Amino acid sequence: MSVARRGVLLGVAAYVLWGLSALYWPLVEPTGPVEILALRVLWSPVAIGLLVLALGRRRQVVAILRRPRHLALLTAASVLTTVNWAMFIWATMNGHVVDASLGYFITPLVSIAFGVVVFRERLRASQWTAIGLAALSVVVLTAEYGGPPWVALGLAVTFGTYGLIKKRVGVGAVEGLMVETAVLFPFALVYTVVLQVSGQATFGHVSVANTLLGIGAGFVMIVPMLLFSAAAPKIPLSLTGMLQYIEPIVQFLIGLLVFREPMPLTRWLAFGVLWAALAVLGADGLRRRDRERADRPAPPLSARSSRTAASDVRYPEGTR
């Protein structure tokens, strides 16, 4: 199997598991969303810390802690991702999985909007078309709900802003995540202790299964993160962008087929408009990639020959 194909399979597996996480949080009931979030914040540094030690990246983590700007940005990122996860956990436990999937479908378009506002990027006509269609889908949903789809918009804006900060800070994924998860650990610890002392906690008081699932709240993200970390270097960034739609697709199917959430005609129409926007965006990205490949000068014949020879050594015939 070629390196690129292995990367695609690893990436698909990562996003499928992230999408399937919508099934995990309802299993932790009767623990409520806020207590689950606190448990996730408590156990995530343990999980990521083990990964940091396994990968030998302790020095990189210490280096981040010595840079005030990086620490401040990662603290802001930590707050945003905590709010994002709070909304996602609440959505999965209160019959809004389809709305959550909508939020992650919208996120790439929010990122494009940030590119215009923050980085002064100029959009192509197809990108403006995609944003316009996405705005139309939000208008349709607002009319259907009787108000804005706050869950979807909240997830999209918080995750889009999180991505913007991560782009600014420019640190490694694992060590950055270690700092993010550790920043809010003291607050989660205090909240959990208060719940335990006041007798309002469910963690450790319901069943062994519930306790293990509560601990698993911090570890459930490790496997897809490892898979994604292994996939990212092996596939082009443009392909990574396409694979990210797997997660909301899985969430949408879970909401529709597993939790049987209602999908009236108006909501189907809104999703159809949004999917059309994403199709326009995807087609534009593919055209741009093909154009860049066509404009890229060909390497010298000797370089091509040596690269071909190296490929023949690395990949058996028929696997490319």
Number of C-alpha atoms within 10 A of each C-alpha: 11 14 15 16 15 15 22 20 13 22 28 22 20 27 23 21 20 21 22 16 20 24 17 16 22 18 14 22 16 12 19 17 23 16 20 26 23 24 23 24 25 24 21 26 23 16 18 23 22 13 18 20 10 10 11 10 15 15 11 15 19 12 12 18 16 10 10 10 12 21 19 13 16 27 18 18 25 22 17 21 21 21 17 20 18 18 23 26 24 22 22 24 20 11 15 22 29 27 24 30 29 26 25 24 27 27 24 21 24 22 19 20 19 18 15 13 11 10 10 10 12 12 13 9 10 16 21 18 17 24 23 16 21 25 18 16 24 24 16 20 20 16 14 16 12 9 11 15 20 14 21 25 20 18 28 25 21 23 25 24 20 22 19 16 17 19 10 12 17 10 16 14 11 20 22 22 21 23 22 24 27 19 19 18 19 12 13 20 15 12 16 21 13 13 15 15 9 9 10 12 18 20 24 14 12 13 11 11 12 19 16 13 21 27 19 19 22 23 17 18 18 16 14 20 19 15 19 21 17 16 24 17 12 18 18 13 11 12 14 18 12 13 17 19 20 20 23 25 19 21 27 23 18 21 24 15 10 11 15 13 17 12 12 9 10 15 20 13 15 23 19 15 21 24 19 16 26 24 13 18 19 18 12 17 18 14 11 12 13 12 11 11 11 10 9 9 8 10 9 8 9 9 11 12 12 11 12 12 11 11 14 12 10 11 13 11 10 7 9 12
